[in-house]
Amino acid sequence: MTIVDIIKDRLIIVFDKDKKCHTHKDFFSLPQLLSMDLPSRSEVILAKIKEFYRVSPRDSDDRIKFAFHELLRQWSDILIAGNDASDDELFHLNASRGFLNQIFIFTLYKDCFTNDHTFTRDTIRICFEFLTDHIEIFTNKNSTKNRIFSVSNIRLIMEILSNLASHLWYSDTDLFNEQVFLAMREYVDQDLTNDNLTDGILSLLWSVSDNTSLVPILLKTDYAQSLYQWIKNSSTKFREDKQNALIDILQNMSRHDDGMEQLNHLDILNIFESMQFDTNLLFSLSMIRVLLTDRNQIKLESIEFINTLVQNTIAAGEDEKYRHEGAHVGELLTVLAKLFYNDEILHMILKTKPSIIELFASLLAKFYPNLNSDHDPLENFTCVLLFNILCCISYHQEYSQKIFDNEQLMSIIQKTVENEANFIDTFMPRTMKSIEQTANEILKHFNEKC
């Protein structure tokens, strides 16, 4: 039995749908792994980790957060120790890696990152300090003796960062280290084996690019050019599942104005013509085409795609987490907002699904109260999109009455007009109007009708 098998066997934690914790009967046998006779050069590190072995999801949030950060701060020492460790030492160090993962699971279960933004920022800072201190893992494949151990720990830190991407605010972009992202890009550029580190890098890029406010960091470190080459050579450079990840990263970058400009400059759509893609990627490819097309050039090309987009938007809008098949409703609304500039498409959608106007209104009512320049960028951007979509609809008398008859929606619009100085569009696409502009236009159309 390998150390991975041991950890999996001893460290099984299951949460049911009610968030009740069920722990494997051998769960607390993990400390026994950490209390065996240890080589002296590992004793100090593992003794510090052992202090937290009794932490459980039943503990207070503060206890769990403290334990997680204290463990995370030990990880440079863990990696350095593993560099020259014997097989016995690696056994114990590997067990400690499983222990860090366990405490991280607790922080997710307790919603620590959602409820404490300072904790989120501190975690990001610690993780990037770690990656910066060990950046040679990306720049020199022969930098460590026990590279498999080093890569597994680097991937664990990257996985933690991946999970934090959805909890970031606009103000958090200052924490992201461009030097690290540059080193990761160059590593993937040069890797021809699609190794575990490349796998981890692509997973992190997927999560980071999903947060539109972080796309400029990727653009500054030349990911647009590399992404073009990666997709062009994807059939020989990456496994099939990672080819899917590349398309999703491309779609995420296409949602940002600067990303759209760089990708269009590379003429990235042309490479699609000579490539074969799985049918499950066709919807994503169609979304990318819309995102990379000037709004004045949008045409009705595929009724099937538009119907699927509308259905997925409705499903995401009605979901508790506002997601459908992994896509946030804001991602789908980004494409829909662009399509609505084409009157033919707007008429087709609203005649087929007139109730979608009510969905737009209900979503705005849910997201609007949380509108904050320092808060969730995806929720803020979703508000921008909804105002733009409703503004497009308000130009058409046959549909605008549904907006004007919605008292809650008109109250939001009136409030926005009266307090427009309070609204700062921290991510304001150049292809869209601001919240205050759209609110004023909708109110103008309402007054004209009256």
C-alpha positions as CSV (number, residue, x, y, z in Angstrom):
1,M,0.0,0.0,0.0
2,T,1.4,3.4,-1.0
3,I,1.2,6.5,1.2
4,V,-1.6,7.8,-1.1
5,D,-3.6,4.7,-0.4
6,I,-2.9,5.1,3.4
7,I,-4.1,8.7,3.4
8,K,-7.2,7.9,1.3
9,D,-8.0,5.0,3.7
10,R,-7.5,7.0,6.9
11,L,-8.7,10.4,5.8
12,I,-12.2,10.0,4.4
13,I,-14.6,12.9,5.3
14,V,-18.1,13.0,3.8
15,F,-20.6,15.8,4.1
16,D,-24.2,15.1,3.2
17,K,-26.6,17.6,1.6
18,D,-27.4,19.0,5.1
19,K,-23.7,19.7,5.7
20,K,-23.6,17.1,8.5
21,C,-20.1,15.6,8.9
22,H,-19.6,11.9,8.7
23,T,-16.0,10.8,9.5
24,H,-14.4,7.5,8.7
25,K,-14.0,5.4,11.8
26,D,-10.2,5.4,11.3
27,F,-10.0,9.2,10.8
28,F,-8.2,10.0,14.0
29,S,-5.6,7.3,13.3
30,L,-3.8,9.9,11.1
31,P,-2.0,11.4,14.1
32,Q,-0.5,7.9,14.7
33,L,1.3,8.3,11.3
34,L,2.6,11.6,12.5
35,S,3.7,10.4,16.0
36,M,5.9,7.4,14.9
37,D,9.6,7.6,15.4
38,L,10.9,10.2,13.0
39,P,14.2,11.2,11.7
40,S,15.5,14.2,13.7
41,R,15.5,16.6,10.7
42,S,11.8,16.2,10.2
43,E,10.7,16.2,13.9
44,V,10.5,19.9,14.3
45,I,8.3,20.5,11.3
46,L,6.0,17.6,11.9
47,A,5.7,18.4,15.6
48,K,4.2,21.8,14.7
49,I,1.7,20.1,12.3
50,K,0.8,17.5,14.9
51,E,-0.4,20.3,17.3
52,F,-3.5,20.7,15.1
53,Y,-4.4,17.0,14.5
54,R,-7.6,17.3,16.7
55,V,-9.1,20.1,14.6
56,S,-12.5,19.0,13.3
57,P,-15.4,20.7,11.4
58,R,-17.2,20.9,14.8
59,D,-14.6,23.5,16.0
60,S,-15.2,27.2,15.7
61,D,-14.5,29.1,12.5
62,D,-11.7,31.0,14.3
63,R,-10.0,27.7,15.4
64,I,-10.2,26.2,11.9
65,K,-8.9,29.4,10.2
66,F,-6.0,29.7,12.7
67,A,-5.1,26.1,12.2
68,F,-5.2,26.4,8.4
69,H,-2.9,29.4,8.3
70,E,-0.5,28.0,10.8
71,L,-0.2,24.8,8.7
72,L,0.1,26.8,5.4
73,R,3.0,28.8,6.8
74,Q,4.9,25.5,7.4
75,W,4.8,24.5,3.7
76,S,8.1,26.1,2.6
77,D,9.8,24.1,5.3
78,I,8.0,21.0,4.2
79,L,9.2,21.5,0.7
80,I,12.7,22.2,1.7
81,A,12.8,19.2,3.9
82,G,11.5,17.0,1.1
83,N,14.2,18.1,-1.2
84,D,16.8,15.8,0.4
85,A,14.5,13.6,2.4
86,S,14.9,9.8,2.7
87,D,12.1,7.5,1.8
88,D,11.1,7.3,5.5
89,E,11.0,11.1,5.8
90,L,8.9,11.4,2.6
91,F,6.4,9.0,4.1
92,H,5.8,11.3,7.0
93,L,5.9,14.5,4.9
94,N,3.4,13.0,2.5
95,A,1.1,12.3,5.4
96,S,1.3,16.0,6.5
97,R,0.3,17.0,3.0
98,G,-2.9,15.0,3.4
99,F,-3.4,16.7,6.7
100,L,-3.2,20.2,5.2
101,N,-5.8,19.2,2.6
102,Q,-8.1,18.0,5.4
103,I,-8.0,21.3,7.2
104,F,-8.6,23.1,3.9
105,I,-11.7,21.0,3.4
106,F,-12.9,22.2,6.7
107,T,-12.5,25.9,5.7
108,L,-14.6,25.3,2.6
109,Y,-17.3,23.4,4.6
110,K,-17.5,26.2,7.1
111,D,-17.7,28.9,4.3
112,C,-14.7,30.7,5.9
113,F,-13.7,32.3,2.6
114,T,-17.2,33.5,1.9
115,N,-17.7,35.0,5.3
116,D,-14.3,36.5,6.0
117,H,-12.7,38.4,3.1
118,T,-9.6,39.3,5.2
119,F,-9.0,35.6,5.7
120,T,-9.3,35.1,1.9
121,R,-6.8,37.8,1.2
122,D,-4.3,36.5,3.7
123,T,-4.6,33.0,2.3
124,I,-3.9,34.2,-1.3
125,R,-0.9,36.2,0.0
126,I,0.6,33.2,1.8
127,C,0.1,30.9,-1.2
128,F,1.7,33.4,-3.6
129,E,4.6,33.9,-1.3
130,F,5.1,30.1,-1.3
131,L,5.0,29.9,-5.1
132,T,7.4,32.8,-5.4
133,D,9.8,31.3,-3.0
134,H,9.8,28.0,-5.0
135,I,9.4,29.5,-8.5
136,E,12.3,27.3,-9.6
137,I,9.9,24.4,-9.8
138,F,8.6,26.0,-13.0
139,T,11.9,27.3,-14.3
140,N,14.1,24.3,-13.7
141,K,12.9,20.7,-14.0
142,N,16.1,19.5,-12.3
143,S,15.9,21.9,-9.3
144,T,14.8,19.3,-6.8
145,K,15.9,15.7,-6.0
146,N,12.4,14.5,-5.1
147,R,10.5,16.3,-7.8
148,I,7.4,14.2,-7.6
149,F,7.0,15.2,-4.0
150,S,7.7,18.9,-4.8
151,V,5.2,19.0,-7.6
152,S,2.5,17.3,-5.5
153,N,2.9,20.0,-2.9
154,I,3.0,22.9,-5.4
155,R,-0.2,21.5,-7.0
156,L,-1.9,21.4,-3.6
157,I,-1.2,25.1,-3.1
158,M,-2.4,25.8,-6.7
159,E,-5.6,23.9,-5.9
160,I,-6.2,26.1,-2.9
161,L,-5.7,29.2,-5.1
162,S,-8.1,27.7,-7.7
163,N,-10.8,27.4,-5.0
164,L,-10.3,31.0,-3.9
165,A,-10.9,32.5,-7.4
166,S,-14.7,32.7,-7.0
167,H,-14.3,34.5,-3.6
168,L,-12.2,37.4,-5.0
169,W,-13.1,41.1,-5.1
170,Y,-11.8,43.7,-7.6
171,S,-9.4,45.0,-4.9
172,D,-7.7,41.5,-4.7
173,T,-6.0,41.7,-8.0
174,D,-3.0,43.3,-6.4
175,L,-2.2,40.0,-4.6
176,F,-1.6,38.1,-7.8
177,N,2.1,37.7,-8.7
178,E,2.7,38.3,-12.4
179,Q,6.2,36.7,-12.1
180,V,4.6,33.4,-11.0
181,F,2.1,33.5,-13.9
182,L,4.8,34.3,-16.4
183,A,6.9,31.3,-15.1
184,M,3.8,29.0,-15.3
185,R,3.1,30.1,-18.9
186,E,6.6,29.5,-20.0
187,Y,6.6,26.1,-18.3
188,V,3.5,25.0,-20.3
189,D,5.0,26.4,-23.5
190,Q,8.0,24.2,-23.1
191,D,6.4,21.1,-21.7
192,L,5.7,18.4,-24.4
193,T,4.6,15.6,-22.0
194,N,1.5,17.2,-20.4
195,D,2.9,16.3,-17.0
196,N,1.3,16.8,-13.6
197,L,2.5,20.3,-13.2
198,T,1.1,21.4,-16.6
199,D,-2.1,19.7,-15.6
200,G,-2.2,21.8,-12.4
201,I,-1.3,25.0,-14.1
202,L,-4.2,24.7,-16.6
203,S,-6.6,23.9,-13.8
204,L,-5.5,27.1,-12.0
205,L,-5.8,29.2,-15.2
206,W,-9.3,27.9,-15.8
207,S,-10.4,29.0,-12.3
208,V,-8.5,32.4,-12.5
209,S,-9.8,33.3,-16.0
210,D,-13.4,32.5,-14.8
211,N,-13.1,35.7,-12.7
212,T,-13.2,38.5,-15.4
213,S,-11.4,41.0,-13.2
214,L,-8.3,38.7,-13.3
215,V,-8.1,38.4,-17.0
216,P,-5.8,41.5,-17.4
217,I,-3.1,39.7,-15.3
218,L,-3.1,36.8,-17.9
219,L,-3.0,39.3,-20.8
220,K,-0.1,41.2,-19.3
221,T,1.9,37.9,-19.1
222,D,1.2,37.0,-22.8
223,Y,-1.3,34.2,-22.2
224,A,-3.3,35.2,-25.3
225,Q,-0.4,34.4,-27.6
226,S,0.4,31.1,-25.8
227,L,-3.3,30.1,-25.7
228,Y,-3.4,30.5,-29.4
229,Q,-0.4,28.1,-29.8
230,W,-1.7,25.7,-27.2
231,I,-5.1,25.4,-29.0
232,K,-3.5,25.1,-32.4
233,N,-1.3,22.2,-31.1
234,S,-3.8,20.8,-28.6
235,S,-4.2,17.4,-30.2
236,T,-0.6,16.5,-29.7
237,K,0.3,18.7,-26.7
238,F,-2.6,18.0,-24.3
239,R,-4.9,15.2,-23.2
240,E,-8.5,15.5,-24.4
241,D,-9.9,16.8,-21.1
242,K,-7.3,19.6,-21.1
243,Q,-8.3,20.5,-24.6
244,N,-11.7,21.2,-23.2
245,A,-10.1,23.4,-20.5
246,L,-8.3,25.4,-23.1
247,I,-11.6,26.3,-24.8
248,D,-13.1,27.4,-21.5
249,I,-10.1,29.6,-20.7
250,L,-10.4,31.1,-24.2
251,Q,-14.1,31.8,-23.6
252,N,-13.3,33.4,-20.2
253,M,-10.7,35.7,-21.8
254,S,-13.1,36.6,-24.6
255,R,-15.5,38.1,-22.1
256,H,-13.1,40.9,-21.3
257,D,-12.7,43.8,-23.8
258,D,-8.9,43.6,-23.7
259,G,-9.0,39.9,-24.1
260,M,-11.3,40.2,-27.1
261,E,-9.0,42.7,-28.8
262,Q,-5.8,40.6,-28.3
263,L,-7.5,37.4,-29.4
264,N,-9.0,39.1,-32.5
265,H,-5.6,40.5,-33.3
266,L,-4.3,37.0,-33.3
267,D,-7.2,36.0,-35.6
268,I,-7.8,33.1,-33.3
269,L,-11.2,32.2,-34.8
270,N,-9.4,31.1,-38.0
271,I,-7.7,28.1,-36.3
272,F,-11.2,26.7,-35.5
273,E,-11.8,26.2,-39.2
274,S,-9.0,23.7,-39.6
275,M,-9.6,21.8,-36.3
276,Q,-11.9,19.0,-35.2
277,F,-13.7,19.5,-31.8
278,D,-15.9,17.2,-29.8
279,T,-19.6,17.9,-30.1
280,N,-19.7,18.8,-26.4
281,L,-17.5,21.9,-27.2
282,L,-19.7,23.2,-30.1
283,F,-21.8,25.3,-27.7
284,S,-18.8,26.9,-26.1
285,L,-17.2,27.6,-29.5
286,S,-20.4,29.3,-30.6
287,M,-20.3,31.5,-27.5
288,I,-16.7,32.4,-28.3
289,R,-17.6,33.4,-31.8
290,V,-20.3,35.8,-30.5
291,L,-18.0,37.3,-27.9
292,L,-15.2,37.9,-30.5
293,T,-17.6,39.4,-33.0
294,D,-18.3,43.2,-33.1
295,R,-21.8,43.8,-31.9
296,N,-22.7,45.5,-35.1
297,Q,-21.7,42.4,-37.0
298,I,-23.8,40.0,-35.0
299,K,-26.0,37.8,-37.3
300,L,-28.6,35.1,-36.8
301,E,-26.6,32.0,-37.8
302,S,-27.8,29.2,-35.5
303,I,-31.3,29.0,-34.1
304,E,-30.3,25.8,-32.2
305,F,-27.4,27.7,-30.5
306,I,-29.7,30.6,-29.4
307,N,-32.4,28.2,-28.1
308,T,-29.8,26.4,-26.1
309,L,-28.3,29.6,-24.8
310,V,-31.8,30.8,-23.6
311,Q,-32.6,27.5,-22.0
312,N,-29.2,27.4,-20.2
313,T,-29.7,31.1,-19.0
314,I,-33.1,30.3,-17.6
315,A,-31.8,27.2,-15.9
316,A,-28.8,29.1,-14.4
317,G,-31.1,32.0,-13.3
318,E,-33.4,29.6,-11.4
319,D,-30.5,27.7,-9.8
320,E,-29.7,28.3,-6.1
321,K,-26.1,29.2,-7.1
322,Y,-27.0,30.8,-10.4
323,R,-25.1,28.2,-12.4
324,H,-25.9,25.6,-15.0
325,E,-23.4,23.0,-16.3
326,G,-20.6,25.0,-14.6
327,A,-21.5,28.3,-16.2
328,H,-22.6,31.3,-14.0
329,V,-25.7,33.1,-15.3
330,G,-23.5,36.2,-15.8
331,E,-21.3,34.3,-18.3
332,L,-24.4,33.3,-20.3
333,L,-25.9,36.8,-20.0
334,T,-22.7,38.3,-21.5
335,V,-23.4,36.5,-24.8
336,L,-27.1,37.1,-24.6
337,A,-26.6,40.9,-24.1
338,K,-24.5,41.0,-27.2
339,L,-27.1,39.1,-29.2
340,F,-29.8,41.5,-28.1
341,Y,-28.2,44.3,-30.1
342,N,-29.5,42.4,-33.2
343,D,-33.2,43.2,-33.4
344,E,-34.0,40.1,-35.3
345,I,-32.5,37.9,-32.6
346,L,-34.1,39.9,-29.8
347,H,-37.6,39.5,-31.4
348,M,-37.0,35.8,-32.0
349,I,-36.0,35.2,-28.3
350,L,-38.8,37.3,-26.8
351,K,-41.5,35.9,-29.0
352,T,-40.4,32.3,-28.1
353,K,-39.7,32.9,-24.4
354,P,-41.6,36.1,-23.3
355,S,-41.3,35.0,-19.7
356,I,-37.5,35.6,-19.8
357,I,-38.2,39.3,-19.2
358,E,-39.5,38.3,-15.8
359,L,-36.4,36.3,-15.1
360,F,-34.2,39.3,-15.9
361,A,-36.3,41.4,-13.5
362,S,-36.1,38.9,-10.7
363,L,-32.3,38.4,-11.2
364,L,-31.7,42.2,-11.0
365,A,-33.8,42.3,-7.8
366,K,-31.5,39.7,-6.3
367,F,-28.2,41.1,-7.4
368,Y,-28.9,44.8,-7.1
369,P,-28.9,45.1,-3.3
370,N,-25.3,43.7,-3.2
371,L,-23.9,46.1,-5.8
372,N,-20.7,47.3,-4.4
373,S,-17.5,48.5,-6.1
374,D,-15.4,46.4,-3.7
375,H,-17.5,43.3,-3.7
376,D,-18.1,40.2,-6.0
377,P,-17.1,41.3,-9.5
378,L,-19.2,38.6,-11.2
379,E,-22.3,39.8,-9.3
380,N,-21.5,43.4,-10.2
381,F,-21.0,42.6,-13.8
382,T,-24.2,40.6,-13.9
383,C,-26.0,43.8,-12.8
384,V,-24.4,45.7,-15.7
385,L,-25.5,43.0,-18.1
386,L,-29.1,43.0,-16.9
387,F,-29.4,46.8,-17.1
388,N,-28.1,46.6,-20.7
389,I,-30.4,43.8,-21.7
390,L,-33.5,45.5,-20.2
391,C,-32.4,48.8,-21.9
392,C,-32.4,47.0,-25.3
393,I,-35.9,45.6,-24.6
394,S,-37.2,49.0,-23.5
395,Y,-36.7,50.3,-27.1
396,H,-39.4,47.9,-28.4
397,Q,-43.0,48.9,-27.4
398,E,-44.3,45.4,-27.8
399,Y,-42.1,44.1,-25.0
400,S,-41.3,47.2,-22.9
401,Q,-44.6,47.2,-21.1
402,K,-43.5,44.1,-19.1
403,I,-40.7,46.2,-17.8
404,F,-42.9,49.2,-17.0
405,D,-45.5,47.1,-15.3
406,N,-43.0,45.5,-12.9
407,E,-43.1,47.8,-9.8
408,Q,-40.1,46.3,-8.1
409,L,-38.0,46.7,-11.3
410,M,-39.1,50.3,-11.9
411,S,-38.4,51.1,-8.3
412,I,-34.8,49.9,-8.8
413,I,-34.4,51.9,-12.0
414,Q,-35.8,55.0,-10.3
415,K,-33.5,54.6,-7.4
416,T,-30.5,54.2,-9.7
417,V,-31.3,57.4,-11.5
418,E,-31.7,59.3,-8.3
419,N,-28.5,57.9,-6.8
420,E,-26.4,57.5,-9.9
421,A,-23.3,59.0,-8.2
422,N,-23.2,55.9,-6.0
423,F,-22.7,53.5,-8.8
424,I,-19.2,52.9,-10.0
425,D,-18.8,50.2,-12.7
426,T,-15.5,48.7,-11.7
427,F,-15.5,46.5,-14.7
428,M,-17.3,48.5,-17.5
429,P,-17.0,46.9,-20.9
430,R,-16.5,49.4,-23.6
431,T,-19.1,47.7,-25.7
432,M,-21.8,48.3,-23.1
433,K,-23.5,51.2,-21.4
434,S,-23.1,52.0,-17.7
435,I,-25.7,51.3,-15.1
436,E,-26.7,54.9,-14.8
437,Q,-26.9,55.4,-18.6
438,T,-29.2,52.4,-19.1
439,A,-31.4,53.3,-16.1
440,N,-31.8,56.8,-17.5
441,E,-32.7,55.5,-21.0
442,I,-35.3,53.0,-19.6
443,L,-36.9,55.7,-17.5
444,K,-36.9,58.0,-20.6
445,H,-38.7,55.4,-22.6
446,F,-41.2,54.9,-19.7
447,N,-42.0,58.6,-19.6
448,E,-42.4,58.8,-23.3
449,K,-44.9,56.0,-23.2
450,C,-46.8,57.8,-20.4
